[in-house]
């Protein structure tokens, strides 16, 4: 008996490799049930070798338990459409078994996770409504499955009336204008003699254009630093009262261009001459008279604001400068001001208002600017760079807000990228052990929170874009019109 027992075991082992290989394939396709299936197979094989008794003909094969644990469906031997025997071609084989959606294999053979970041009211596979086709009215087209259908014909029912059905928004608008809405609009009408128009602040770099606009608005809209060429884009600020609306345009300083960025800045300034109803030319009281060629070409009202008079120790020293500008005959009025302290700004405002046309407001009265918040966030970060870094680093940097997420009750998430022209400048911006960019981020975050009136989480990145100031394609990528 003892000498023949290994023979029986050998016979059992000869038949087991096929079942084990088939079960391995099934276990690989079973995903989560692979370990359980392997354990049951090994226990079943040991029982067969120990007892020598054959399995009942109606019992499921060893791979069945693994297949049942990997899928919620099971098919008995007598059920129609049952899986085939362990020949490798059944529904439980590795070739025909489809992987689950959460672990779908890619072309490289590595599984990728299914998308789970879809909104709560939208399935991951559904495309955003912005990508859906729209009707001629501009609204998103209603899916065919949502339209009322005729039960008899199974086709969509067309409206019997010639007037299209009104949606909820149209109904609300009709209700508003049919009732007291007309009275509200009548109350908001501007009074008689209301004035509105555009005023452009133009001049050489660092003459106080941004400071003057902030003084008029009594808040920081345009960034200000002691360095010239801080302003690179035209910035719009709106001064609103019950009697007038003045739309102010702060422009980059006009200079001799050295590269493409300077040309883009000059284009921004020149466009203000076309948009404005009144031109305010700013000049420093401590410098000799200097006239821009563009002032001689325009026929619009021109005012001279002689700024920084506080730096002139003796007031009689202003007389030669005033006479020099007066002899040109270009300006309707010449007004000495100090934009930093506000001296003479009220007189300049009255001179502007007297030359604006009588017209209704151009913007809503509660609006202060037309630029979005991300524009001002990028400007604030760039202002902090101008204040914290020296030499060529501030002029070779540009800031682009790449992400701005408003999170309701949580802090807004803002991600901004700082572009530099060389890796050496990147190292300076980051600083040793990242200390410089950390301090920059904390300083900029405080200023952004003060401007927005809410807390934010600011993330700064630094990237190198070689010679971006000289390339038109790079300037277009950064938002300049070239």
HELIX and SHEET records of a PDB file:
HELIX    1   1 UNK A    2  UNK A   30  1                                  29    
HELIX    2   2 UNK A   31  UNK A   33  5                                   3    
HELIX    3   3 UNK A   34  UNK A   51  1                                  18    
HELIX    4   4 UNK A   62  UNK A   70  1                                   9    
HELIX    5   5 UNK A  129  UNK A  131  5                                   3    
HELIX    6   6 UNK A  144  UNK A  146  5                                   3    
HELIX    7   7 UNK A  168  UNK A  178  1                                  11    
HELIX    8   8 UNK A  181  UNK A  187  1                                   7    
HELIX    9   9 UNK A  209  UNK A  217  1                                   9    
HELIX   10  10 UNK A  260  UNK A  275  1                                  16    
HELIX   11  11 UNK A  293  UNK A  297  1                                   5    
HELIX   12  12 UNK A  309  UNK A  311  5                                   3    
HELIX   13  13 UNK A  315  UNK A  317  5                                   3    
HELIX   14  14 UNK A  318  UNK A  326  1                                   9    
HELIX   15  15 UNK A  345  UNK A  353  1                                   9    
HELIX   16  16 UNK A  373  UNK A  388  1                                  16    
HELIX   17  17 UNK A  394  UNK A  396  5                                   3    
HELIX   18  18 UNK A  423  UNK A  430  1                                   8    
HELIX   19  19 UNK A  432  UNK A  434  5                                   3    
HELIX   20  20 UNK A  435  UNK A  452  1                                  18    
HELIX   21  21 UNK A  468  UNK A  470  5                                   3    
HELIX   22  22 UNK A  472  UNK A  477  1                                   6    
SHEET    1   A 2 UNK A 103  UNK A 105  0                                        
SHEET    2   A 2 UNK A 111  UNK A 113 -1                                        
SHEET    1   B 6 UNK A 235  UNK A 240  0                                        
SHEET    2   B 6 UNK A 244  UNK A 250 -1                                        
SHEET    3   B 6 UNK A 195  UNK A 203  1                                        
SHEET    4   B 6 UNK A 278  UNK A 284  1                                        
SHEET    5   B 6 UNK A 301  UNK A 307  1                                        
SHEET    6   B 6 UNK A 333  UNK A 336  1                                        
SHEET    1   C 3 UNK A 398  UNK A 405  0                                        
SHEET    2   C 3 UNK A 412  UNK A 420 -1                                        
SHEET    3   C 3 UNK A 456  UNK A 464  1                                        
END                                                                             
